[in-house]
Amino acid sequence: MLTIELKDLKPAQKQNWLQHAIAPRPIAFASTVDAKGNVNLSPFSFFNMFSSHPPVLIFSPARRVRDNTTKHTLQNILEIPEVVVNICDYDMLQQVSLSSCEFSKGTDEFLKAGFNKEAALHIKPPMVKEAKVKLECKVLEVKSLGKEGGAGQLVIAEIICMHVAESILTEDGSMIDQRKLHHIARMGGDWYSVINESGLLRVPKPNLQLGIGVDALPESIRRSNILTGNNLGMLGNVHEEPVVDATFEDDRLKNIIQYYSISPDEMEAELHIYAKELLDAGKLYEAWQVLLASDI
C-alpha cells in the first residue's frame, strides 16, 4: 500500500489526493447577496449536515489554492450573513458545473448558468427555482481554518426553513422518496456521481435492538473463505442467534445435503456458496437457515 505523508506535498497535490479519496461529497449550491444586493451562486462540495436540533449545516468556501484569494460567496456572507443552500440533483448537473466558473465579482451566476431566481420567505438571497430542495439559512459563525491557499472557511448556518418539491415526495406526502431525488455528488477531478435507484442500498439500521455481532457467529462462519465482510455484517445484525426452522424447505439445500453429506468440508463450502448468494440477494432469513443446516 502506498503511504503518503501530506506534509511533503504541495497544496494542490494535497487537494487532489484528498478529493479523490474522500468522496462522494454532497454539493451545497449556495446563493448569497452582498451589501449592495448583488447575487452570487456557487457550488461547494465541502458540505454536510452536522446537527438536526438545532438544524445546522456547514460548508466551506475555502481559500483558492492557486492564489490564496477568497470566494465571492464568503465575501458576501461576511457582509450579509444569510444563504440559501440549494440541493443539486442530476437535472441540474451541467448548469451547476458551469456556475463554478471563476466569473468576475458582480456577475450574476443565475443568468450565466441559466437558472431562475425565486424569492425566499425569510432571507434576502434568492433560491434556485429549479432545485427540488431549498434550505433557507441564517449564518451563525464563520470559522477560518487558516490564511493560506486551500484553508477552509467554515460557514456554520442554521436552517430556518426548507422547501421541497411535491414531485419527490412519497405517495402519502410524508417524506422525501429517496428514489425520486437523484442527488449528484462530487468526486475527484472532473468526476461526479449520481444517486439513482440502481445504486441505492437498503441496510437495516440497528438503532433500537443490538445485533449479536460478528464475534458471536459460529467459528466456521466467521472464518469462512467464501463469505465476505458484508455477508458477515448482515449475519451479525440479527438481534438473537437464529435457530433451525423445521418448516423451512429448499430444494437446493436438500440437494447439497444429499450429495455432499459424506464430505463435511465440501458440504460446508457448498452451503457457504449458497448462503452468500442468498445474502447478496438480501435474503437474510434463508441464508441463516442454509448455514444452520450444517449442524443438523
Secondary structure as UniProt FT lines:
FT   HELIX           6..8
FT   HELIX           11..21
FT   STRAND          25..26
FT   STRAND          28..33
FT   TURN            35..36
FT   STRAND          39..44
FT   STRAND          47..52
FT   TURN            53..54
FT   STRAND          55..59
FT   TURN            65..67
FT   HELIX           72..79
FT   STRAND          82..87
FT   HELIX           90..92
FT   HELIX           93..99
FT   TURN            105..106
FT   HELIX           109..113
FT   STRAND          117..118
FT   STRAND          127..128
FT   TURN            129..130
FT   STRAND          133..144
FT   TURN            149..150
FT   STRAND          153..164
FT   HELIX           166..168
FT   TURN            171..172
FT   TURN            178..180
FT   STRAND          183..186
FT   TURN            189..190
FT   STRAND          192..194
FT   HELIX           197..199
FT   HELIX           214..216
FT   HELIX           219..222
FT   HELIX           229..235
FT   TURN            236..237
FT   TURN            246..247
FT   HELIX           251..260
FT   TURN            261..262
FT   HELIX           264..280
FT   TURN            281..282
FT   HELIX           284..292
FT   HELIX           293..295
//
